[in-house]
Amino acid sequence: MYLHQSSLLPFLLPLASTVFASPSSSPNPSDYPNDSKTEPTVHLRNGSYYGRYLDSFHQDVFLGIPFAEPPVGEGRFANPVP
């Protein structure tokens, strides 16, 4: 029996949406090994942030930096609160 790819779409779409929409914890920096000996550092008025450089992606990454309170309850459709 030949199964057309478009007939699989109704089954794969809900599965993909649950995988990509599932809540996750804060990113763990140890999940991204430091490929380089130099760690990127950014110094701002409110502190210093240390990241990692990933040679495989040619990018500096800074993980786990909160930028606002989570939008729950009364704050669901309100402006962000730092």
N, CA, C and O atoms as a printed pandas DataFrame, in Angstrom:
     atom_number atom_name residue_name chain_id  residue_number  x_coord  y_coord  z_coord
0              1         N          MET        A               1    0.848   -1.183    0.000
1              2        CA          MET        A               1    0.000    0.000    0.000
2              3         C          MET        A               1    0.890    1.242    0.000
3              4         O          MET        A               1    1.843    1.335    0.774
4              5         N          TYR        A               2    0.575    2.171   -0.858
5              6        CA          TYR        A               2    1.338    3.407   -0.975
6              7         C          TYR        A               2    0.707    4.460   -0.075
7              8         O          TYR        A               2   -0.494    4.714   -0.160
8              9         N          LEU        A               3    1.508    5.067    0.781
9             10        CA          LEU        A               3    1.018    6.093    1.701
10            11         C          LEU        A               3    1.602    7.432    1.277
11            12         O          LEU        A               3    2.820    7.610    1.286
12            13         N          HIS        A               4    0.765    8.349    0.915
13            14        CA          HIS        A               4    1.209    9.658    0.449
14            15         C          HIS        A               4    1.676   10.488    1.635
15            16         O          HIS        A               4    1.112   10.387    2.725
16            17         N          GLN        A               5    2.703   11.311    1.431
17            18        CA          GLN        A               5    3.272   12.112    2.512
18            19         C          GLN        A               5    2.266   13.076    3.117
19            20         O          GLN        A               5    2.299   13.320    4.323
20            21         N          SER        A               6    1.377   13.626    2.312
21            22        CA          SER        A               6    0.413   14.596    2.848
22            23         C          SER        A               6   -0.592   13.936    3.782
23            24         O          SER        A               6   -1.201   14.620    4.605
24            25         N          SER        A               7   -0.779   12.620    3.675
25            26        CA          SER        A               7   -1.702   11.947    4.584
26            27         C          SER        A               7   -1.098   11.792    5.979
27            28         O          SER        A               7   -1.829   11.535    6.935
28            29         N          LEU        A               8    0.204   11.943    6.111
29            30        CA          LEU        A               8    0.850   11.884    7.418
30            31         C          LEU        A               8    0.805   13.214    8.152
31            32         O          LEU        A               8    1.023   13.262    9.363
32            33         N          LEU        A               9    0.526   14.283    7.440
33            34        CA          LEU        A               9    0.540   15.616    8.031
34            35         C          LEU        A               9   -0.399   15.760    9.225
35            36         O          LEU        A               9    0.018   16.334   10.231
36            37         N          PRO        A              10   -1.641   15.273    9.177
37            38        CA          PRO        A              10   -2.515   15.424   10.353
38            39         C          PRO        A              10   -1.979   14.727   11.601
39            40         O          PRO        A              10   -2.337   15.103   12.718
40            41         N          PHE        A              11   -1.141   13.733   11.428
41            42        CA          PHE        A              11   -0.585   13.029   12.579
42            43         C          PHE        A              11    0.721   13.655   13.068
43            44         O          PHE        A              11    1.001   13.668   14.267
44            45         N          LEU        A              12    1.505   14.167   12.145
45            46        CA          LEU        A              12    2.799   14.727   12.516
46            47         C          LEU        A              12    2.715   16.153   13.041
47            48         O          LEU        A              12    3.533   16.553   13.869
48            49         N          LEU        A              13    1.745   16.920   12.575
49            50        CA          LEU        A              13    1.626   18.315   12.997
50            51         C          LEU        A              13    1.369   18.448   14.499
51            52         O          LEU        A              13    2.057   19.234   15.150
52            53         N          PRO        A              14    0.407   17.714   15.084
53            54        CA          PRO        A              14    0.228   17.834   16.540
54            55         C          PRO        A              14    1.451   17.369   17.329
55            56         O          PRO        A              14    1.774   17.938   18.372
56            57         N          LEU        A              15    2.118   16.352   16.837
57            58        CA          LEU        A              15    3.315   15.873   17.517
58            59         C          LEU        A              15    4.410   16.935   17.500
59            60         O          LEU        A              15    5.047   17.192   18.521
60            61         N          ALA        A              16    4.624   17.541   16.353
61            62        CA          ALA        A              16    5.648   18.579   16.243
62            63         C          ALA        A              16    5.302   19.791   17.101
63            64         O          ALA        A              16    6.191   20.395   17.701
64            65         N          SER        A              17    4.035   20.149   17.166
65            66        CA          SER        A              17    3.657   21.325   17.954
66            67         C          SER        A              17    3.857   21.082   19.440
67            68         O          SER        A              17    4.197   22.015   20.168
68            69         N          THR        A              18    3.656   19.857   19.915
69            70        CA          THR        A              18    3.885   19.593   21.336
70            71         C          THR        A              18    5.364   19.583   21.667
71            72         O          THR        A              18    5.756   19.977   22.766
72            73         N          VAL        A              19    6.180   19.143   20.742
73            74        CA          VAL        A              19    7.622   19.117   20.990
74            75         C          VAL        A              19    8.185   20.527   21.030
75            76         O          VAL        A              19    8.962   20.856   21.926
76            77         N          PHE        A              20    7.803   21.366   20.069
77            78        CA          PHE        A              20    8.370   22.705   19.993
78            79         C          PHE        A              20    7.701   23.694   20.938
79            80         O          PHE        A              20    8.299   24.721   21.257
80            81         N          ALA        A              21    6.490   23.424   21.393
81            82        CA          ALA        A              21    5.784   24.356   22.264
82            83         C          ALA        A              21    5.889   23.968   23.728
83            84         O          ALA        A              21    5.365   24.680   24.585
84            85         N          SER        A              22    6.544   22.872   24.039
85            86        CA          SER        A              22    6.620   22.433   25.424
86            87         C          SER        A              22    7.510   23.376   26.223
87            88         O          SER        A              22    8.558   23.806   25.741
88            89         N          PRO        A              23    7.090   23.697   27.452
89            90        CA          PRO        A              23    7.903   24.592   28.269
90            91         C          PRO        A              23    9.191   23.895   28.684
91            92         O          PRO        A              23    9.216   22.689   28.926
92            93         N          SER        A              24   10.237   24.667   28.759
93            94        CA          SER        A              24   11.513   24.106   29.188
94            95         C          SER        A              24   12.108   25.004   30.255
95            96         O          SER        A              24   11.716   26.161   30.404
96            97         N          SER        A              25   13.037   24.466   30.977
97            98        CA          SER        A              25   13.701   25.264   32.000
98            99         C          SER        A              25   14.701   26.203   31.335
99           100         O          SER        A              25   14.889   26.174   30.119
100          101         N          SER        A              26   15.324   27.017   32.138
101          102        CA          SER        A              26   16.327   27.940   31.607
102          103         C          SER        A              26   17.432   27.152   30.926
103          104         O          SER        A              26   17.762   26.047   31.355
104          105         N          PRO        A              27   18.002   27.705   29.877
105          106        CA          PRO        A              27   19.094   27.000   29.207
106          107         C          PRO        A              27   20.255   26.762   30.159
107          108         O          PRO        A              27   20.602   27.622   30.969
108          109         N          ASN        A              28   20.835   25.608   30.051
109          110        CA          ASN        A              28   21.957   25.247   30.896
110          111         C          ASN        A              28   23.251   25.465   30.121
111          112         O          ASN        A              28   23.456   24.814   29.097
112          113         N          PRO        A              29   24.129   26.355   30.572
113          114        CA          PRO        A              29   25.364   26.614   29.831
114          115         C          PRO        A              29   26.221   25.373   29.633
115          116         O          PRO        A              29   26.982   25.304   28.668
116          117         N          SER        A              30   26.115   24.386   30.527
117          118        CA          SER        A              30   26.924   23.180   30.359
118          119         C          SER        A              30   26.444   22.334   29.181
119          120         O          SER        A              30   27.167   21.446   28.730
120          121         N          ASP        A              31   25.235   22.595   28.676
121          122        CA          ASP        A              31   24.747   21.892   27.489
122          123         C          ASP        A              31   25.472   22.359   26.236
123          124         O          ASP        A              31   25.425   21.689   25.205
124          125         N          TYR        A              32   26.138   23.496   26.319
125          126        CA          TYR        A              32   26.853   24.063   25.186
126          127         C          TYR        A              32   28.331   24.138   25.545
127          128         O          TYR        A              32   28.774   25.120   26.141
128          129         N          PRO        A              33   29.089   23.121   25.193
129          130        CA          PRO        A              33   30.503   23.141   25.582
130          131         C          PRO        A              33   31.243   24.316   24.970
131          132         O          PRO        A              33   30.969   24.727   23.843
132          133         N          ASN        A              34   32.172   24.840   25.723
133          134        CA          ASN        A              34   32.964   25.973   25.254
134          135         C          ASN        A              34   34.019   25.452   24.287
135          136         O          ASN        A              34   34.953   24.761   24.693
136          137         N          ASP        A              35   33.871   25.783   23.011
137          138        CA          ASP        A              35   34.785   25.306   21.985
138          139         C          ASP        A              35   36.071   26.113   21.941
139          140         O          ASP        A              35   37.032   25.702   21.289
140          141         N          SER        A              36   36.109   27.229   22.606
141          142        CA          SER        A              36   37.243   28.139   22.511
142          143         C          SER        A              36   37.788   28.414   23.903
143          144         O          SER        A              36   37.111   28.165   24.900
144          145         N          LYS        A              37   39.006   28.927   23.971
145          146        CA          LYS        A              37   39.604   29.242   25.259
146          147         C          LYS        A              37   39.181   30.619   25.769
147          148         O          LYS        A              37   39.341   30.906   26.955
148          149         N          THR        A              38   38.650   31.468   24.906
149          150        CA          THR        A              38   38.238   32.798   25.339
150          151         C          THR        A              38   36.726   32.832   25.527
151          152         O          THR        A              38   35.965   32.427   24.648
152          153         N          GLU        A              39   36.313   33.317   26.677
153          154        CA          GLU        A              39   34.885   33.449   26.946
154          155         C          GLU        A              39   34.479   34.895   26.726
155          156         O          GLU        A              39   35.130   35.801   27.246
156          157         N          PRO        A              40   33.418   35.132   25.967
157          158        CA          PRO        A              40   32.969   36.508   25.758
158          159         C          PRO        A              40   32.419   37.095   27.055
159          160         O          PRO        A              40   31.721   36.418   27.810
160          161         N          THR        A              41   32.741   38.347   27.298
161          162        CA          THR        A              41   32.285   39.044   28.494
162          163         C          THR        A              41   31.730   40.394   28.084
163          164         O          THR        A              41   32.314   41.099   27.260
164          165         N          VAL        A              42   30.596   40.745   28.668
165          166        CA          VAL        A              42   29.979   42.045   28.419
166          167         C          VAL        A              42   29.836   42.746   29.760
167          168         O          VAL        A              42   29.259   42.188   30.694
168          169         N          HIS        A              43   30.354   43.965   29.866
169          170        CA          HIS        A              43   30.264   44.752   31.094
170          171         C          HIS        A              43   29.242   45.867   30.875
171          172         O          HIS        A              43   29.404   46.709   29.991
172          173         N          LEU        A              44   28.185   45.861   31.694
173          174        CA          LEU        A              44   27.127   46.872   31.624
174          175         C          LEU        A              44   27.016   47.569   32.970
175          176         O          LEU        A              44   27.699   47.203   33.927
176          177         N          ARG        A              45   26.150   48.576   33.038
177          178        CA          ARG        A              45   25.968   49.309   34.296
178          179         C          ARG        A              45   25.463   48.407   35.414
179          180         O          ARG        A              45   25.834   48.589   36.573
180          181         N          ASN        A              46   24.619   47.437   35.075
181          182        CA          ASN        A              46   24.033   46.601   36.119
182          183         C          ASN        A              46   24.800   45.309   36.363
183          184         O          ASN        A              46   24.325   44.456   37.112
184          185         N          GLY        A              47   25.961   45.137   35.760
185          186        CA          GLY        A              47   26.770   43.952   36.031
186          187         C          GLY        A              47   27.499   43.449   34.806
187          188         O          GLY        A              47   27.443   44.046   33.731
188          189         N          SER        A              48   28.179   42.347   34.993
189          190        CA          SER        A              48   28.921   41.720   33.900
190          191         C          SER        A              48   28.257   40.399   33.539
191          192         O          SER        A              48   27.753   39.687   34.408
192          193         N          TYR        A              49   28.260   40.083   32.267
193          194        CA          TYR        A              49   27.679   38.838   31.783
194          195         C          TYR        A              49   28.758   38.053   31.056
195          196         O          TYR        A              49   29.497   38.593   30.232
196          197         N          TYR        A              50   28.832   36.783   31.372
197          198        CA          TYR        A              50   29.835   35.911   30.783
198          199         C          TYR        A              50   29.136   34.881   29.907
199          200         O          TYR        A              50   28.151   34.267   30.316
200          201         N          GLY        A              51   29.644   34.704   28.727
201          202        CA          GLY        A              51   29.035   33.771   27.794
202          203         C          GLY        A              51   30.021   32.725   27.327
203          204         O          GLY        A              51   31.052   32.479   27.953
204          205         N          ARG        A              52   29.678   32.128   26.224
205          206        CA          ARG        A              52   30.529   31.119   25.603
206          207         C          ARG        A              52   30.592   31.393   24.111
207          208         O          ARG        A              52   29.628   31.877   23.516
208          209         N          TYR        A              53   31.733   31.081   23.512
209          210        CA          TYR        A              53   31.860   31.173   22.065
210          211         C          TYR        A              53   31.770   29.766   21.502
211          212         O          TYR        A              53   32.503   28.873   21.926
212          213         N          LEU        A              54   30.868   29.569   20.544
213          214        CA          LEU        A              54   30.702   28.270   19.908
214          215         C          LEU        A              54   31.351   28.306   18.533
215          216         O          LEU        A              54   30.841   28.937   17.608
216          217         N          ASP        A              55   32.484   27.619   18.411
217          218        CA          ASP        A              55   33.181   27.570   17.126
218          219         C          ASP        A              55   32.307   26.962   16.043
219          220         O          ASP        A              55   32.345   27.388   14.889
220          221         N          SER        A              56   31.515   25.959   16.426
221          222        CA          SER        A              56   30.699   25.266   15.429
222          223         C          SER        A              56   29.663   26.185   14.793
223          224         O          SER        A              56   29.261   25.957   13.652
224          225         N          PHE        A              57   29.218   27.225   15.513
225          226        CA          PHE        A              57   28.236   28.164   14.976
226          227         C          PHE        A              57   28.830   29.545   14.711
227          228         O          PHE        A              57   28.162   30.401   14.132
228          229         N          HIS        A              58   30.080   29.774   15.127
229          230        CA          HIS        A              58   30.751   31.069   14.972
230          231         C          HIS        A              58   29.957   32.186   15.648
231          232         O          HIS        A              58   29.771   33.260   15.076
232          233         N          GLN        A              59   29.488   31.919   16.879
233          234        CA          GLN        A              59   28.675   32.902   17.597
234          235         C          GLN        A              59   29.003   32.901   19.079
235          236         O          GLN        A              59   29.403   31.886   19.648
236          237         N          ASP        A              60   28.822   34.070   19.691
237          238        CA          ASP        A              60   28.860   34.182   21.139
238          239         C          ASP        A              60   27.450   33.936   21.646
239          240         O          ASP        A              60   26.489   34.442   21.066
240          241         N          VAL        A              61   27.310   33.163   22.727
241          242        CA          VAL        A              61   25.993   32.913   23.306
242          243         C          VAL        A              61   26.025   33.298   24.777
243          244         O          VAL        A              61   26.991   33.013   25.485
244          245         N          PHE        A              62   24.966   33.946   25.225
245          246        CA          PHE        A              62   24.769   34.321   26.613
246          247         C          PHE        A              62   23.435   33.716   27.018
247          248         O          PHE        A              62   22.389   34.143   26.529
248          249         N          LEU        A              63   23.458   32.730   27.902
249          250        CA          LEU        A              63   22.264   31.967   28.231
250          251         C          LEU        A              63   21.745   32.304   29.619
251          252         O          LEU        A              63   22.507   32.662   30.516
252          253         N          GLY        A              64   20.431   32.182   29.777
253          254        CA          GLY        A              64   19.818   32.328   31.087
254          255         C          GLY        A              64   19.727   33.742   31.606
255          256         O          GLY        A              64   19.674   33.935   32.821
256          257         N          ILE        A              65   19.707   34.738   30.743
257          258        CA          ILE        A              65   19.601   36.127   31.180
258          259         C          ILE        A              65   18.123   36.521   31.178
259          260         O          ILE        A              65   17.521   36.623   30.110
260          261         N          PRO        A              66   17.528   36.743   32.354
261          262        CA          PRO        A              66   16.123   37.148   32.386
262          263         C          PRO        A              66   15.980   38.585   31.890
263          264         O          PRO        A              66   16.817   39.436   32.193
264          265         N          PHE        A              67   14.925   38.853   31.133
265          266        CA          PHE        A              67   14.741   40.205   30.616
266          267         C          PHE        A              67   13.435   40.833   31.065
267          268         O          PHE        A              67   13.245   42.034   30.876
268          269         N          ALA        A              68   12.536   40.072   31.647
269          270        CA          ALA        A              68   11.271   40.615   32.139
270          271         C          ALA        A              68   10.592   39.562   33.006
271          272         O          ALA        A              68   10.942   38.382   32.972
272          273         N          GLU        A              69    9.618   40.015   33.781
273          274        CA          GLU        A              69    8.811   39.083   34.561
274          275         C          GLU        A              69    7.968   38.246   33.602
275          276         O          GLU        A              69    7.575   38.741   32.546
276          277         N          PRO        A              70    7.681   36.995   33.945
277          278        CA          PRO        A              70    6.862   36.172   33.051
278          279         C          PRO        A              70    5.443   36.722   32.925
279          280         O          PRO        A              70    4.885   37.203   33.912
280          281         N          PRO        A              71    4.853   36.664   31.742
281          282        CA          PRO        A              71    3.511   37.215   31.521
282          283         C          PRO        A              71    2.416   36.255   31.983
283          284         O          PRO        A              71    1.826   35.543   31.170
284          285         N          VAL        A              72    2.149   36.237   33.276
285          286        CA          VAL        A              72    1.111   35.359   33.816
286          287         C          VAL        A              72    0.086   36.182   34.583
287          288         O          VAL        A              72    0.382   37.287   35.039
288          289         N          GLY        A              73   -1.102   35.647   34.722
289          290        CA          GLY        A              73   -2.161   36.307   35.481
290          291         C          GLY        A              73   -2.546   37.656   34.899
291          292         O          GLY        A              73   -2.858   37.760   33.712
292          293         N          GLU        A              74   -2.523   38.699   35.740
293          294        CA          GLU        A              74   -2.896   40.050   35.314
294          295         C          GLU        A              74   -1.916   40.629   34.300
295          296         O          GLU        A              74   -2.284   41.514   33.528
296          297         N          GLY        A              75   -0.691   40.152   34.288
297          298        CA          GLY        A              75    0.315   40.672   33.371
298          299         C          GLY        A              75    0.303   40.013   32.006
299          300         O          GLY        A              75    1.184   40.268   31.184
300          301         N          ARG        A              76   -0.690   39.165   31.755
301          302        CA          ARG        A              76   -0.724   38.394   30.507
302          303         C          ARG        A              76   -0.698   39.286   29.270
303          304         O          ARG        A              76    0.067   39.011   28.347
304          305         N          PHE        A              77   -1.489   40.321   29.219
305          306        CA          PHE        A              77   -1.541   41.190   28.042
306          307         C          PHE        A              77   -1.087   42.611   28.369
307          308         O          PHE        A              77   -1.444   43.557   27.666
308          309         N          ALA        A              78   -0.308   42.759   29.422
309          310        CA          ALA        A              78    0.199   44.071   29.831
310          311         C          ALA        A              78    1.611   44.274   29.276
311          312         O          ALA        A              78    2.213   43.356   28.720
312          313         N          ASN        A              79    2.120   45.489   29.439
313          314        CA          ASN        A              79    3.488   45.783   29.019
314          315         C          ASN        A              79    4.482   45.009   29.885
315          316         O          ASN        A              79    4.174   44.708   31.038
316          317         N          PRO        A              80    5.655   44.682   29.367
317          318        CA          PRO        A              80    6.654   43.950   30.149
318          319         C          PRO        A              80    7.093   44.733   31.381
319          320         O          PRO        A              80    7.177   45.961   31.361
320          321         N          VAL        A              81    7.371   43.996   32.452
321          322        CA          VAL        A              81    7.869   44.581   33.691
322          323         C          VAL        A              81    9.290   44.071   33.883
323          324         O          VAL        A              81    9.502   42.863   33.987
324          325         N          PRO        A              82   10.272   44.980   33.933
325          326        CA          PRO        A              82   11.670   44.525   34.082
326          327         C          PRO        A              82   11.923   43.836   35.404
327          328         O          PRO        A              82   13.044   43.402   35.670
